[in-house]
Amino acid sequence: MKKLLLLSFAFLSLTACSSDDDTPEVEVPTVGAILQPAVGGPNEPNQVYLDLSTEESKSVNRAAWDFGFSSGTDFRVVINGSLKMAVKKLETSDITLTQTINTDVTVGAGTTAASNGYVDNPTGVLAGAGAGIGTAIAEISANDADNKVYLVNLGYAVGTAVPSVGSVTVDGDPRGWKKVRILRNGAGYKIQYADLASATFTEKTIAKDAAYNFTFFSLTTGNTVSVEPLKDKWDLNFTVFTNYLNAGTEVTYGYSDFIVTNMKGGTKAYQVLVAGDVTYAAFTKANVVEANFTASATDQRIIGANWRSGGGPSTLPSIRTDRFYVVKDVAGNYYKVKFLAMSNEAGVRGYVSLEYALLK
């Protein structure tokens, strides 16, 4: 099933840099594989999808898409949180009307209240009334008149500046604003979009594909784009991520070095803290606690940013060596996963290294 080898995946060649001055030396495991997902350095330009069962991956520039259209039985649309996109429902269903920028519609560096509902719920749960109860965009109604226009902050382009060692520069220039309205189109969707002052709009149709969690669409190209692998062909996604942060009140916050599980495809996970006889090396399938997967059925952030420390004024970010993760894929295979590095030998961030093994 699993080959005993050292793998360095070849990913799509995008902006790259390095990682980790302080990170402990990568040790060669006695079993399993060491993988190095090509996040792409401190600008973290790539979303990397990893399938543990095949040791295969897919890498996509995170600016390649804007909206994801759910293939489920309901009609749900997500926004690209890796770019810090934000949306607000307007009171009109007429997309030809002029709209104006609202600078409150943003992902704040810990300042924009999550209760505003400008971003998707970071758990990954789609169901709800919209405005962050589930998706930020309300479920698309069969009654066209109920589908309102949304003011869309397109967030930030992928950064290109070179940060200091140990830091990241994930945000580039602002990508601007659009107005967008989404309707049903039979079993699929119809998207209408335009510049804020435009009295005309572009309209495209988007079909569902049950083999995937979402069909992704780019406003830049006006086409659907390939992003996620087949829904049963990936387990972990390495990405920049819009999350909630408790700062007295819950606020929106952009995270680098974030990892989500393929919750919608059926992947589950839980965290194990190292203590006494509980070690990564000694952990076997017999140690798996099935009930511990429960939380991951409704929250894709079990790994999230918990695998690393963010650092501070006098310390560089680093991995947390006191924990590892158990992952159960859609086929029922169990794996143990631990992280070895988040930066390269020069201390530059965005170079993840992990070890994992099939549990027997």
C-alpha positions as CSV (number, residue, x, y, z in Angstrom):
1,M,0.0,0.0,0.0
2,K,2.5,2.5,1.2
3,K,6.0,2.6,-0.3
4,L,9.0,3.1,2.0
5,L,10.6,6.1,0.3
6,L,11.4,9.7,0.5
7,L,9.1,11.8,-1.7
8,S,9.4,15.3,-2.8
9,F,6.4,16.1,-4.9
10,A,6.7,17.9,-8.2
11,F,4.1,20.7,-8.2
12,L,3.0,23.4,-10.6
13,S,5.9,25.9,-10.8
14,L,4.8,29.1,-9.2
15,T,6.4,31.8,-6.9
16,A,8.7,30.0,-4.5
17,C,10.9,30.7,-1.5
18,S,12.3,28.9,1.5
19,S,11.7,28.1,5.2
20,D,12.9,27.4,8.8
21,D,16.0,28.5,10.6
22,D,14.9,27.2,13.9
23,T,13.1,24.1,12.7
24,P,14.6,20.8,14.0
25,E,16.4,18.7,11.5
26,V,14.2,16.4,9.4
27,E,14.6,12.9,10.5
28,V,14.2,10.0,8.1
29,P,11.3,7.8,9.4
30,T,11.6,4.1,9.8
31,V,8.3,3.6,8.1
32,G,6.0,5.7,5.9
33,A,7.0,8.7,3.8
34,I,8.2,12.2,4.1
35,L,6.4,14.7,1.9
36,Q,7.1,18.3,1.0
37,P,3.9,20.0,-0.3
38,A,5.0,22.9,-2.6
39,V,3.2,25.7,-0.8
40,G,5.6,28.1,-2.6
41,G,7.6,30.1,0.0
42,P,6.6,33.1,2.1
43,N,4.0,34.4,-0.4
44,E,2.3,31.0,-0.1
45,P,0.9,31.2,-3.7
46,N,-0.2,27.6,-3.9
47,Q,-3.2,25.6,-2.5
48,V,-1.9,22.1,-2.3
49,Y,-4.3,19.1,-2.2
50,L,-2.7,15.9,-0.8
51,D,-4.1,12.3,-1.1
52,L,-2.5,10.1,1.5
53,S,-3.6,6.8,-0.1
54,T,-1.8,7.5,-3.4
55,E,1.0,9.9,-2.2
56,E,-0.3,12.2,-5.0
57,S,-1.0,15.9,-4.9
58,K,-2.4,18.8,-6.9
59,S,-1.2,22.3,-6.7
60,V,-3.2,25.3,-7.8
61,N,-2.5,29.0,-7.6
62,R,-4.9,30.4,-5.0
63,A,-5.8,33.3,-7.2
64,A,-7.1,31.0,-10.0
65,W,-10.7,31.0,-8.7
66,D,-13.3,33.3,-7.0
67,F,-16.4,31.2,-6.3
68,G,-17.0,27.5,-5.7
69,F,-20.4,26.1,-6.6
70,S,-21.5,23.2,-4.5
71,S,-22.3,19.9,-6.2
72,G,-24.5,18.8,-3.4
73,T,-28.3,18.6,-3.4
74,D,-28.6,22.1,-2.1
75,F,-27.5,25.2,-4.0
76,R,-24.6,26.7,-2.1
77,V,-21.8,29.0,-3.2
78,V,-18.5,29.6,-1.4
79,I,-16.0,32.5,-1.8
80,N,-12.2,32.3,-2.0
81,G,-11.1,32.8,1.6
82,S,-7.4,32.3,0.7
83,L,-7.6,35.8,-1.0
84,K,-9.6,37.3,1.9
85,M,-12.6,37.8,-0.3
86,A,-15.7,39.2,1.5
87,V,-19.3,39.7,0.3
88,K,-22.4,41.6,1.5
89,K,-26.0,41.0,0.4
90,L,-27.7,44.1,-1.0
91,E,-31.4,44.9,-0.8
92,T,-31.9,44.7,-4.6
93,S,-32.2,41.9,-7.1
94,D,-31.4,44.3,-10.0
95,I,-27.8,43.9,-11.0
96,T,-28.0,46.8,-13.5
97,L,-28.1,49.4,-10.6
98,T,-24.9,51.2,-9.7
99,Q,-23.3,50.2,-6.4
100,T,-20.6,51.8,-4.3
101,I,-17.7,50.4,-2.4
102,N,-18.3,49.7,1.3
103,T,-14.9,49.4,3.0
104,D,-16.5,47.7,6.0
105,V,-16.9,44.6,3.8
106,T,-13.5,43.2,4.4
107,V,-11.5,40.5,6.2
108,G,-9.9,42.4,9.1
109,A,-6.5,41.8,10.7
110,G,-8.5,40.9,13.8
111,T,-10.9,43.9,13.5
112,T,-13.9,42.8,11.4
113,A,-16.6,41.1,13.4
114,A,-17.5,37.6,12.4
115,S,-21.1,38.4,13.1
116,N,-21.2,40.7,10.1
117,G,-21.4,37.6,8.0
118,Y,-19.1,38.8,5.2
119,V,-17.2,35.4,5.0
120,D,-18.1,31.8,4.9
121,N,-18.3,30.0,8.2
122,P,-14.7,28.6,8.5
123,T,-15.9,25.2,9.8
124,G,-16.8,24.4,6.2
125,V,-20.5,23.7,7.0
126,L,-22.5,25.1,4.1
127,A,-26.0,24.9,5.5
128,G,-27.6,28.0,7.1
129,A,-29.3,31.2,6.3
130,G,-26.3,32.9,4.7
131,A,-24.4,35.9,6.1
132,G,-21.9,33.5,7.7
133,I,-24.5,31.1,9.0
134,G,-23.2,28.5,6.7
135,T,-22.1,30.3,3.6
136,A,-21.8,34.1,3.3
137,I,-24.0,33.9,0.2
138,A,-27.5,32.7,1.1
139,E,-28.7,29.4,-0.5
140,I,-29.6,30.1,-4.1
141,S,-33.4,30.1,-4.3
142,A,-35.6,28.5,-7.0
143,N,-37.5,31.8,-7.0
144,D,-35.3,34.2,-9.0
145,A,-36.7,37.3,-7.3
146,D,-35.3,36.1,-3.9
147,N,-31.7,36.0,-5.2
148,K,-30.2,39.4,-4.3
149,V,-27.2,41.2,-5.7
150,Y,-24.0,40.9,-3.6
151,L,-21.3,43.5,-3.2
152,V,-18.0,41.6,-3.6
153,N,-14.7,42.6,-2.2
154,L,-12.3,40.4,-4.3
155,G,-9.6,40.5,-1.6
156,Y,-5.9,40.6,-2.4
157,A,-3.7,39.2,-5.2
158,V,-1.0,36.8,-4.2
159,G,1.9,38.8,-2.6
160,T,5.2,39.2,-4.4
161,A,7.2,41.2,-1.8
162,V,10.1,39.4,-0.1
163,P,9.5,39.5,3.7
164,S,12.0,39.2,6.5
165,V,13.1,35.7,7.4
166,G,10.4,33.9,9.3
167,S,7.6,36.2,8.0
168,V,5.1,35.9,5.2
169,T,3.8,38.3,2.6
170,V,0.6,36.6,1.4
171,D,-1.3,39.7,0.5
172,G,-0.5,41.6,-2.7
173,D,-2.4,44.5,-4.3
174,P,-6.2,44.8,-3.7
175,R,-8.1,43.0,-6.5
176,G,-11.0,45.4,-6.6
177,W,-14.8,45.1,-6.4
178,K,-17.7,43.5,-8.3
179,K,-21.4,43.1,-8.0
180,V,-22.6,39.6,-8.4
181,R,-26.0,37.8,-8.6
182,I,-26.4,34.0,-8.6
183,L,-29.5,32.1,-9.8
184,R,-30.4,28.5,-10.3
185,N,-30.2,27.2,-13.9
186,G,-32.1,23.9,-13.9
187,A,-29.9,21.5,-11.9
188,G,-27.0,24.0,-12.0
189,Y,-26.3,27.6,-11.5
190,K,-26.2,30.9,-13.4
191,I,-23.9,33.8,-12.4
192,Q,-24.2,37.4,-13.3
193,Y,-21.4,39.8,-12.6
194,A,-20.3,43.4,-13.5
195,D,-18.3,46.3,-12.4
196,L,-20.0,48.4,-9.7
197,A,-21.1,51.3,-12.0
198,S,-22.0,49.1,-15.0
199,A,-25.6,49.0,-16.3
200,T,-24.8,45.8,-18.2
201,F,-23.5,42.4,-16.9
202,T,-21.9,39.2,-18.0
203,E,-23.8,36.0,-17.5
204,K,-22.4,32.4,-17.4
205,T,-23.9,29.0,-16.6
206,I,-22.2,26.5,-14.3
207,A,-23.1,22.8,-14.1
208,K,-22.9,20.6,-11.0
209,D,-20.5,17.7,-11.2
210,A,-21.2,15.1,-8.5
211,A,-17.7,13.7,-8.7
212,Y,-16.4,16.9,-7.1
213,N,-17.3,18.9,-4.0
214,F,-17.4,22.1,-6.0
215,T,-17.2,23.5,-9.5
216,F,-14.9,26.6,-9.4
217,F,-15.4,29.8,-11.4
218,S,-13.0,32.7,-12.1
219,L,-14.3,36.2,-12.7
220,T,-11.0,37.0,-14.3
221,T,-11.2,34.4,-17.1
222,G,-15.0,34.1,-17.2
223,N,-14.6,30.3,-17.1
224,T,-14.8,27.4,-14.8
225,V,-11.4,26.2,-13.6
226,S,-9.9,23.0,-12.2
227,V,-9.1,23.4,-8.5
228,E,-9.9,20.5,-6.2
229,P,-9.2,16.9,-7.2
230,L,-12.1,14.5,-7.3
231,K,-13.9,14.5,-3.9
232,D,-12.7,11.0,-3.0
233,K,-9.1,11.7,-4.1
234,W,-7.7,14.1,-1.5
235,D,-7.4,14.4,2.2
236,L,-5.6,17.5,3.2
237,N,-5.4,21.0,1.7
238,F,-2.5,23.4,2.5
239,T,-3.7,27.0,2.1
240,V,-4.0,30.5,3.3
241,F,-7.3,30.7,5.1
242,T,-9.9,33.1,6.4
243,N,-10.7,32.0,9.9
244,Y,-12.4,33.3,13.0
245,L,-10.3,34.5,16.0
246,N,-11.5,35.2,19.5
247,A,-10.2,38.6,20.4
248,G,-12.7,39.4,23.1
249,T,-15.4,39.1,20.3
250,E,-15.1,36.8,17.4
251,V,-13.5,38.5,14.4
252,T,-12.3,37.5,11.0
253,Y,-8.6,36.8,10.6
254,G,-6.3,35.6,7.8
255,Y,-4.1,32.7,8.6
256,S,-1.1,31.5,6.7
257,D,0.2,27.8,6.9
258,F,-3.3,26.5,7.4
259,I,-4.5,22.9,6.7
260,V,-8.1,21.8,6.2
261,T,-9.4,18.3,5.9
262,N,-11.6,17.1,3.1
263,M,-14.7,17.1,5.4
264,K,-17.2,17.2,2.5
265,G,-15.5,14.2,0.8
266,G,-15.6,12.2,4.1
267,T,-12.0,12.6,5.4
268,K,-11.9,12.8,9.3
269,A,-9.1,13.6,11.7
270,Y,-8.2,14.2,15.3
271,Q,-5.2,15.5,17.3
272,V,-3.1,13.4,19.6
273,L,-0.9,15.0,22.3
274,V,2.4,13.3,23.0
275,A,2.5,12.1,26.7
276,G,4.1,9.1,28.4
277,D,3.7,6.0,26.2
278,V,1.7,8.0,23.7
279,T,4.2,8.7,21.0
280,Y,4.1,9.0,17.2
281,A,6.5,6.1,16.8
282,A,4.5,3.7,19.1
283,F,1.0,4.7,17.8
284,T,-0.7,1.9,15.9
285,K,-4.2,1.2,14.5
286,A,-5.1,-0.4,17.8
287,N,-4.7,3.0,19.5
288,V,-7.2,4.8,17.3
289,V,-10.2,6.1,19.2
290,E,-13.1,6.2,16.7
291,A,-15.2,8.7,18.8
292,N,-12.4,11.3,18.5
293,F,-13.2,11.8,14.8
294,T,-16.7,13.2,15.7
295,A,-15.7,16.8,15.7
296,S,-14.1,16.6,12.3
297,A,-17.4,15.6,10.7
298,T,-18.6,19.2,11.1
299,D,-15.3,21.1,11.2
300,Q,-12.6,21.1,8.6
301,R,-10.1,23.0,10.9
302,I,-9.0,20.1,13.2
303,I,-5.4,20.5,12.0
304,G,-5.8,24.1,11.0
305,A,-3.0,26.2,12.5
306,N,-2.7,23.9,15.5
307,W,0.3,22.1,14.1
308,R,2.6,25.2,14.4
309,S,3.3,28.2,16.6
310,G,3.1,31.7,15.1
311,G,6.2,33.0,16.7
312,G,6.6,36.5,18.2
313,P,8.8,39.6,18.4
314,S,11.8,37.6,19.4
315,T,11.0,34.1,18.2
316,L,10.5,32.6,14.7
317,P,7.4,30.5,13.9
318,S,8.0,26.8,14.5
319,I,6.2,23.4,14.4
320,R,4.7,22.0,17.6
321,T,6.5,18.8,18.4
322,D,4.2,17.8,21.2
323,R,1.4,16.5,18.9
324,F,0.5,14.5,15.8
325,Y,-2.7,13.7,13.9
326,V,-4.7,10.7,13.0
327,V,-6.4,10.9,9.6
328,K,-9.1,8.6,8.3
329,D,-9.8,8.8,4.6
330,V,-13.0,8.2,2.7
331,A,-12.0,4.6,2.0
332,G,-11.6,3.9,5.7
333,N,-7.7,3.9,5.8
334,Y,-6.1,5.2,8.9
335,Y,-2.9,7.3,8.9
336,K,-0.7,9.0,11.5
337,V,0.7,12.4,10.5
338,K,3.3,14.6,12.1
339,F,4.9,17.8,10.9
340,L,8.7,18.2,10.6
341,A,9.1,21.7,9.3
342,M,7.3,24.8,8.1
343,S,10.3,26.6,6.7
344,N,13.6,25.7,4.9
345,E,17.1,25.5,6.2
346,A,17.5,29.3,5.7
347,G,14.5,30.0,8.0
348,V,12.2,31.1,5.1
349,R,8.6,30.2,5.6
350,G,6.3,28.3,3.2
351,Y,8.3,25.0,2.9
352,V,6.3,22.4,4.8
353,S,7.6,18.9,5.5
354,L,5.6,16.1,7.1
355,E,5.9,12.5,7.8
356,Y,3.0,10.0,7.7
357,A,2.4,6.3,7.8
358,L,-0.5,3.9,7.2
359,L,-1.7,2.5,10.4
360,K,-1.9,-1.3,10.6
